[in-house]
């Protein structure tokens, strides 16, 4: 997993703002939903916080879910963007 990197609130907030701005920049619509599939890591939490900040309806899935469940959520989600690390 690698070594742990401590982050300050300001560093995390800056990263969250950058991800939220990036989603807006690539054309993600206001109130558009997001499906986030990733390992439980810093990047996952940063992206989840960015979705919360922009008030995007979101589905969060980890690799621990069964493949059929993951495929079902990807197929049935109205999300234009499906994010993977």
TORDRENLO-12497 format. One line per field, with one value per atom (N, C-alpha, C, O): y, z, x; residue in three letters; atom name; residue number from 1. Coordinates in nm, 4 decimals. Layout:
py <- Y;...;
pz <- Z;...;
px <- X;...;
res <- ALA;...;
atom <- CA;...;
n <- NUM;...;
//
This chain:
py <- -0.1184;0.0000;0.1257;0.2316;0.1173;0.2364;0.3071;0.2691;0.4100;0.4840;0.5839;0.6290;0.6168;0.7093;0.8529;0.8872;0.9358;1.0766;1.1607;1.1592;1.2333;1.3212;1.4405;1.4948;1.4820;1.5980;1.6921;1.6481;1.8201;1.9176;1.9352;1.8951;1.9949;2.0231;2.1096;2.0859;2.2082;2.2969;2.2221;2.2506;2.1267;2.0472;1.9620;1.9548;1.8981;1.8164;1.9042;1.8688;2.0181;2.1086;2.1568;2.1666;2.1864;2.2296;2.1190;2.1454;1.9960;1.8825;1.8568;1.8309;1.8643;1.8449;1.9508;1.9194;2.0757;2.1836;2.1619;2.1913;2.1104;2.0846;1.9744;1.9867;1.8679;1.7597;1.8103;1.7809;1.8853;1.9395;2.0322;2.0268;2.1165;2.2059;2.1267;2.1618;2.0203;1.9364;1.8697;1.8622;1.8212;1.7610;1.8639;1.8338;1.9838;2.0897;2.1257;2.1471;2.1322;2.1704;2.0711;2.1116;1.9424;1.8434;1.8337;1.7534;1.9162;1.9235;1.8447;1.8225;1.8016;1.7280;1.8219;1.9297;1.7821;1.8722;1.8898;1.8003;2.0063;2.0271;1.9236;1.8979;1.8659;1.7610;1.6318;1.5421;1.6197;1.4940;1.3950;1.4327;1.2696;1.1701;1.1182;1.1293;1.0616;1.0068;0.8674;0.8445;0.7744;0.6429;0.6377;0.6592;0.6094;0.6045;0.4630;0.4122;0.4002;0.2643;0.2690;0.3014;0.2374;0.2436;0.1717;0.1404;0.1470;0.0971;0.2075;0.3255;0.1699;0.2691;0.3299;0.2736;0.4465;0.5150;0.6642;0.7105;0.7380;0.8837;0.9425;1.0334;0.8913;0.9437;0.9218;1.0070;0.8067;0.7751;0.8765;0.9322;0.9002;0.9930;1.1357;1.2097;1.1751;1.3101;1.3295;1.4330;1.2307;1.2401;1.2369;1.3096;1.1539;1.1494;1.2856;1.3336;1.3481;1.4800;1.5852;1.6761;1.5729;1.6660;1.6501;1.7490;1.5265;1.5027;1.5614;1.6210;1.5450;1.6029;1.7549;1.8186;1.8114;1.9569;2.0148;2.1216;1.9446;1.9919;1.9419;1.9711;1.8667;1.8121;1.7179;1.7157;1.6404;1.5411;1.4163;1.3637;1.3684;1.2386;1.1334;1.1285;1.0507;0.9614;0.8199;0.7973;0.7251;0.5852;0.5542;0.5836;0.4954;0.4608;0.3101;0.2472;0.2532;0.1090;0.0796;0.1509;-0.0250;-0.0685;-0.2022;-0.2666;-0.2425;-0.3681;-0.4887;-0.6020;-0.4654;-0.5767;-0.6257;-0.7336;-0.5474;-0.5901;-0.6986;-0.7078;-0.7787;-0.8829;-0.8211;-0.7165;-0.8849;-0.8345;-0.8085;-0.7068;-0.8973;-0.8779;-0.7509;-0.6799;-0.7221;-0.6004;-0.4765;-0.3783;-0.4811;-0.3674;-0.3439;-0.2305;-0.4492;-0.4359;-0.3836;-0.3016;-0.4298;-0.3828;-0.2324;-0.1608;-0.1841;-0.0407;0.0426;0.1514;-0.0075;0.0662;0.0720;0.1751;-0.0375;-0.0418;0.0400;0.1009;0.0415;0.1074;0.2523;0.3230;0.2967;0.4350;0.5304;0.5030;0.6424;0.7418;0.8285;0.9248;0.7954;0.8781;0.8799;0.7760;0.9979;1.0119;0.9741;0.9142;1.0094;0.9845;0.8786;0.8884;0.7778;0.6728;0.6765;0.6537;0.7051;0.7312;0.6087;0.5428;0.5804;0.4718;0.5301;0.6200;0.4800;0.5381;0.5149;0.5551;
pz <- 0.0000;0.0000;0.0000;-0.0411;0.0435;0.0452;0.1784;0.2671;0.1906;0.3163;0.3246;0.2229;0.4457;0.4691;0.4542;0.5016;0.3889;0.3723;0.4468;0.4137;0.5465;0.6194;0.5324;0.4649;0.5329;0.4585;0.5552;0.6482;0.5327;0.6131;0.5535;0.4401;0.6310;0.5807;0.4549;0.3583;0.4553;0.3392;0.2150;0.1047;0.2315;0.1165;0.0601;-0.0615;0.1477;0.1026;0.0364;-0.0691;0.0966;0.0405;-0.0982;-0.1882;-0.1159;-0.2466;-0.3500;-0.4621;-0.3137;-0.4059;-0.4397;-0.5551;-0.3385;-0.3603;-0.4568;-0.5487;-0.4366;-0.5258;-0.6684;-0.7642;-0.6826;-0.8166;-0.8870;-1.0058;-0.8162;-0.8763;-0.9107;-1.0186;-0.8206;-0.8468;-0.9682;-1.0526;-0.9774;-1.0931;-1.2206;-1.3272;-1.2097;-1.3255;-1.3795;-1.5009;-1.2905;-1.3350;-1.4085;-1.5121;-1.3547;-1.4199;-1.5546;-1.6528;-1.5591;-1.6802;-1.7954;-1.9113;-1.7636;-1.8706;-1.9143;-2.0008;-1.8537;-1.8993;-1.8187;-1.8644;-1.6989;-1.6162;-1.5778;-1.5236;-1.6054;-1.5806;-1.4316;-1.3509;-1.3969;-1.2596;-1.2296;-1.3126;-1.1140;-1.0697;-1.1489;-1.1342;-1.2333;-1.3023;-1.2066;-1.1230;-1.2174;-1.1226;-1.1635;-1.2791;-1.0662;-1.0847;-1.0245;-0.9158;-1.0953;-1.0391;-1.0157;-1.1080;-0.8938;-0.8580;-0.8158;-0.7162;-0.8920;-0.8621;-0.8383;-0.9292;-0.7187;-0.6872;-0.5562;-0.4795;-0.5332;-0.4038;-0.3006;-0.3355;-0.1754;-0.0697;-0.0439;0.0271;-0.1043;-0.0973;-0.0886;-0.0929;-0.0764;-0.0686;-0.1912;-0.1782;-0.3090;-0.4318;-0.4353;-0.4824;-0.3847;-0.3782;-0.2887;-0.3268;-0.1704;-0.0769;-0.1303;-0.1131;-0.1944;-0.2525;-0.3577;-0.3600;-0.4443;-0.5484;-0.4879;-0.5331;-0.3866;-0.3189;-0.2571;-0.2697;-0.1910;-0.1321;-0.2388;-0.2168;-0.3545;-0.4653;-0.5149;-0.5460;-0.5223;-0.5633;-0.4613;-0.4988;-0.3324;-0.2282;-0.2385;-0.2253;-0.2623;-0.2698;-0.3843;-0.3699;-0.4987;-0.6146;-0.6124;-0.7035;-0.5083;-0.4911;-0.6055;-0.6479;-0.6552;-0.7573;-0.6904;-0.5968;-0.7370;-0.6868;-0.7249;-0.8397;-0.6302;-0.6547;-0.6072;-0.5110;-0.6776;-0.6352;-0.6124;-0.6968;-0.4994;-0.4663;-0.4536;-0.3779;-0.5280;-0.5251;-0.5018;-0.5500;-0.4280;-0.4073;-0.4766;-0.5197;-0.4865;-0.5537;-0.4728;-0.5200;-0.3512;-0.2687;-0.3090;-0.2673;-0.3898;-0.4337;-0.5402;-0.6095;-0.5507;-0.6522;-0.7914;-0.8112;-0.8858;-1.0226;-1.0809;-1.1471;-1.0577;-1.1111;-1.0564;-1.1294;-0.9295;-0.8692;-0.9310;-0.9589;-0.9522;-1.0127;-1.1541;-1.1903;-1.2337;-1.3706;-1.3738;-1.4591;-1.2823;-1.2753;-1.2514;-1.3199;-1.1554;-1.1242;-1.2412;-1.2682;-1.3089;-1.4246;-1.5372;-1.6028;-1.5594;-1.6690;-1.6394;-1.7297;-1.5141;-1.4800;-1.4384;-1.4224;-1.4210;-1.3781;-1.4954;-1.6051;-1.4730;-1.5795;-1.5931;-1.6698;-1.5198;-1.5189;-1.6540;-1.7178;-1.6965;-1.8184;-1.7911;-1.8758;-1.6720;-1.6341;-1.5272;-1.4244;-1.5516;-1.4537;-1.4229;-1.5110;-1.2984;-1.2629;-1.2015;-1.1141;-1.2485;-1.1963;-1.1781;-1.2518;-1.0817;-1.0575;-1.1767;-1.1797;
px <- 0.0803;0.0000;0.0852;0.0378;0.2055;0.2897;0.2822;0.2058;0.3625;0.3664;0.2513;0.1986;0.2143;0.1042;0.1533;0.2616;0.0741;0.1082;0.0056;-0.1129;0.0514;-0.0389;-0.0729;0.0146;-0.1981;-0.2443;-0.3145;-0.3820;-0.2984;-0.3707;-0.5107;-0.5368;-0.5985;-0.7325;-0.7236;-0.7962;-0.6365;-0.6231;-0.5763;-0.6228;-0.4845;-0.4394;-0.5522;-0.5704;-0.6273;-0.7401;-0.8450;-0.8978;-0.8759;-0.9755;-0.9334;-1.0169;-0.8068;-0.7575;-0.7748;-0.8184;-0.7410;-0.7555;-0.9023;-0.9366;-0.9879;-1.1318;-1.1837;-1.2595;-1.1433;-1.1860;-1.1368;-1.2084;-1.0146;-0.9619;-1.0413;-1.0713;-1.0754;-1.1538;-1.2939;-1.3454;-1.3554;-1.4894;-1.4863;-1.5757;-1.3848;-1.3711;-1.3454;-1.3960;-1.2672;-1.2383;-1.3634;-1.3823;-1.4489;-1.5748;-1.6606;-1.7199;-1.6664;-1.7427;-1.6800;-1.7511;-1.5463;-1.4746;-1.4955;-1.5037;-1.5039;-1.5228;-1.6687;-1.7036;-1.7526;-1.8909;-1.9913;-2.1034;-1.9533;-2.0483;-2.1618;-2.1372;-2.2868;-2.3998;-2.4290;-2.4038;-2.4825;-2.5280;-2.6354;-2.7226;-2.6293;-2.7221;-2.7082;-2.7913;-2.6046;-2.5785;-2.5164;-2.4343;-2.5538;-2.5027;-2.3652;-2.3242;-2.2956;-2.1605;-2.1566;-2.2096;-2.0937;-2.0642;-1.9138;-1.8353;-1.8743;-1.7330;-1.6984;-1.7499;-1.6110;-1.5664;-1.4171;-1.3407;-1.3752;-1.2325;-1.2051;-1.2962;-1.0794;-1.0348;-1.0569;-1.0612;-1.0707;-1.0859;-0.9473;-0.8640;-0.9268;-0.7978;-0.8225;-0.9364;-0.7143;-0.7231;-0.7931;-0.8751;-0.7614;-0.8201;-0.9715;-1.0469;-1.0141;-1.1567;-1.2277;-1.3306;-1.1727;-1.2356;-1.2329;-1.3297;-1.1242;-1.1160;-1.2245;-1.2910;-1.2426;-1.3447;-1.4844;-1.5728;-1.5055;-1.6355;-1.6674;-1.7801;-1.5707;-1.5925;-1.6213;-1.7014;-1.5560;-1.5823;-1.7259;-1.7923;-1.7736;-1.9123;-2.0093;-2.1102;-1.9791;-2.0638;-2.0650;-2.1694;-1.9478;-1.9347;-2.0171;-2.0765;-2.0212;-2.0968;-2.2421;-2.3196;-2.2780;-2.4136;-2.4524;-2.5680;-2.3560;-2.3854;-2.4425;-2.3823;-2.5572;-2.6034;-2.4986;-2.4543;-2.4597;-2.3463;-2.3738;-2.4472;-2.3127;-2.3078;-2.1608;-2.0761;-2.1321;-1.9944;-1.9830;-2.0570;-1.8903;-1.8697;-1.7222;-1.6342;-1.6982;-1.5609;-1.5405;-1.6362;-1.4162;-1.3852;-1.4312;-1.4220;-1.4806;-1.5266;-1.6651;-1.7072;-1.7361;-1.8687;-1.8545;-1.7532;-1.9572;-1.9569;-1.9623;-2.0242;-1.8984;-1.8912;-2.0299;-2.0507;-2.1233;-2.2585;-2.3223;-2.3914;-2.2999;-2.3556;-2.2919;-2.3606;-2.1615;-2.0905;-2.1428;-2.1740;-2.1527;-2.2018;-2.3445;-2.3785;-2.4278;-2.5658;-2.5696;-2.6426;-2.4921;-2.4917;-2.4385;-2.4893;-2.3386;-2.2867;-2.3898;-2.4045;-2.4603;-2.5574;-2.6830;-2.7404;-2.7252;-2.8511;-2.8355;-2.9350;-2.7153;-2.6947;-2.7112;-2.6627;-2.7794;-2.7916;-2.6668;-2.6662;-2.5622;-2.4412;-2.3725;-2.3554;-2.3335;-2.2551;-2.1107;-2.0444;-2.0617;-1.9232;-1.9176;-1.9847;-1.8377;-1.8155;-1.6659;-1.5829;-1.6326;-1.4942;-1.4288;-1.4851;-1.3105;-1.2279;-1.0891;-1.0487;-1.0173;-0.8844;-0.8015;-0.6851;
res <- UNK;UNK;UNK;UNK;UNK;UNK;UNK;UNK;UNK;UNK;UNK;UNK;UNK;UNK;UNK;UNK;UNK;UNK;UNK;UNK;UNK;UNK;UNK;UNK;UNK;UNK;UNK;UNK;UNK;UNK;UNK;UNK;UNK;UNK;UNK;UNK;UNK;UNK;UNK;UNK;UNK;UNK;UNK;UNK;UNK;UNK;UNK;UNK;UNK;UNK;UNK;UNK;UNK;UNK;UNK;UNK;UNK;UNK;UNK;UNK;UNK;UNK;UNK;UNK;UNK;UNK;UNK;UNK;UNK;UNK;UNK;UNK;UNK;UNK;UNK;UNK;UNK;UNK;UNK;UNK;UNK;UNK;UNK;UNK;UNK;UNK;UNK;UNK;UNK;UNK;UNK;UNK;UNK;UNK;UNK;UNK;UNK;UNK;UNK;UNK;UNK;UNK;UNK;UNK;UNK;UNK;UNK;UNK;UNK;UNK;UNK;UNK;UNK;UNK;UNK;UNK;UNK;UNK;UNK;UNK;UNK;UNK;UNK;UNK;UNK;UNK;UNK;UNK;UNK;UNK;UNK;UNK;UNK;UNK;UNK;UNK;UNK;UNK;UNK;UNK;UNK;UNK;UNK;UNK;UNK;UNK;UNK;UNK;UNK;UNK;UNK;UNK;UNK;UNK;UNK;UNK;UNK;UNK;UNK;UNK;UNK;UNK;UNK;UNK;UNK;UNK;UNK;UNK;UNK;UNK;UNK;UNK;UNK;UNK;UNK;UNK;UNK;UNK;UNK;UNK;UNK;UNK;UNK;UNK;UNK;UNK;UNK;UNK;UNK;UNK;UNK;UNK;UNK;UNK;UNK;UNK;UNK;UNK;UNK;UNK;UNK;UNK;UNK;UNK;UNK;UNK;UNK;UNK;UNK;UNK;UNK;UNK;UNK;UNK;UNK;UNK;UNK;UNK;UNK;UNK;UNK;UNK;UNK;UNK;UNK;UNK;UNK;UNK;UNK;UNK;UNK;UNK;UNK;UNK;UNK;UNK;UNK;UNK;UNK;UNK;UNK;UNK;UNK;UNK;UNK;UNK;UNK;UNK;UNK;UNK;UNK;UNK;UNK;UNK;UNK;UNK;UNK;UNK;UNK;UNK;UNK;UNK;UNK;UNK;UNK;UNK;UNK;UNK;UNK;UNK;UNK;UNK;UNK;UNK;UNK;UNK;UNK;UNK;UNK;UNK;UNK;UNK;UNK;UNK;UNK;UNK;UNK;UNK;UNK;UNK;UNK;UNK;UNK;UNK;UNK;UNK;UNK;UNK;UNK;UNK;UNK;UNK;UNK;UNK;UNK;UNK;UNK;UNK;UNK;UNK;UNK;UNK;UNK;UNK;UNK;UNK;UNK;UNK;UNK;UNK;UNK;UNK;UNK;UNK;UNK;UNK;UNK;UNK;UNK;UNK;UNK;UNK;UNK;UNK;UNK;UNK;UNK;UNK;UNK;UNK;
atom <- N;CA;C;O;N;CA;C;O;N;CA;C;O;N;CA;C;O;N;CA;C;O;N;CA;C;O;N;CA;C;O;N;CA;C;O;N;CA;C;O;N;CA;C;O;N;CA;C;O;N;CA;C;O;N;CA;C;O;N;CA;C;O;N;CA;C;O;N;CA;C;O;N;CA;C;O;N;CA;C;O;N;CA;C;O;N;CA;C;O;N;CA;C;O;N;CA;C;O;N;CA;C;O;N;CA;C;O;N;CA;C;O;N;CA;C;O;N;CA;C;O;N;CA;C;O;N;CA;C;O;N;CA;C;O;N;CA;C;O;N;CA;C;O;N;CA;C;O;N;CA;C;O;N;CA;C;O;N;CA;C;O;N;CA;C;O;N;CA;C;O;N;CA;C;O;N;CA;C;O;N;CA;C;O;N;CA;C;O;N;CA;C;O;N;CA;C;O;N;CA;C;O;N;CA;C;O;N;CA;C;O;N;CA;C;O;N;CA;C;O;N;CA;C;O;N;CA;C;O;N;CA;C;O;N;CA;C;O;N;CA;C;O;N;CA;C;O;N;CA;C;O;N;CA;C;O;N;CA;C;O;N;CA;C;O;N;CA;C;O;N;CA;C;O;N;CA;C;O;N;CA;C;O;N;CA;C;O;N;CA;C;O;N;CA;C;O;N;CA;C;O;N;CA;C;O;N;CA;C;O;N;CA;C;O;N;CA;C;O;N;CA;C;O;N;CA;C;O;N;CA;C;O;N;CA;C;O;N;CA;C;O;N;CA;C;O;N;CA;C;O;N;CA;C;O;N;CA;C;O;N;CA;C;O;N;CA;C;O;N;CA;C;O;N;CA;C;O;N;CA;C;O;
n <- 1;1;1;1;2;2;2;2;3;3;3;3;4;4;4;4;5;5;5;5;6;6;6;6;7;7;7;7;8;8;8;8;9;9;9;9;10;10;10;10;11;11;11;11;12;12;12;12;13;13;13;13;14;14;14;14;15;15;15;15;16;16;16;16;17;17;17;17;18;18;18;18;19;19;19;19;20;20;20;20;21;21;21;21;22;22;22;22;23;23;23;23;24;24;24;24;25;25;25;25;26;26;26;26;27;27;27;27;28;28;28;28;29;29;29;29;30;30;30;30;31;31;31;31;32;32;32;32;33;33;33;33;34;34;34;34;35;35;35;35;36;36;36;36;37;37;37;37;38;38;38;38;39;39;39;39;40;40;40;40;41;41;41;41;42;42;42;42;43;43;43;43;44;44;44;44;45;45;45;45;46;46;46;46;47;47;47;47;48;48;48;48;49;49;49;49;50;50;50;50;51;51;51;51;52;52;52;52;53;53;53;53;54;54;54;54;55;55;55;55;56;56;56;56;57;57;57;57;58;58;58;58;59;59;59;59;60;60;60;60;61;61;61;61;62;62;62;62;63;63;63;63;64;64;64;64;65;65;65;65;66;66;66;66;67;67;67;67;68;68;68;68;69;69;69;69;70;70;70;70;71;71;71;71;72;72;72;72;73;73;73;73;74;74;74;74;75;75;75;75;76;76;76;76;77;77;77;77;78;78;78;78;79;79;79;79;80;80;80;80;81;81;81;81;82;82;82;82;83;83;83;83;84;84;84;84;85;85;85;85;
//
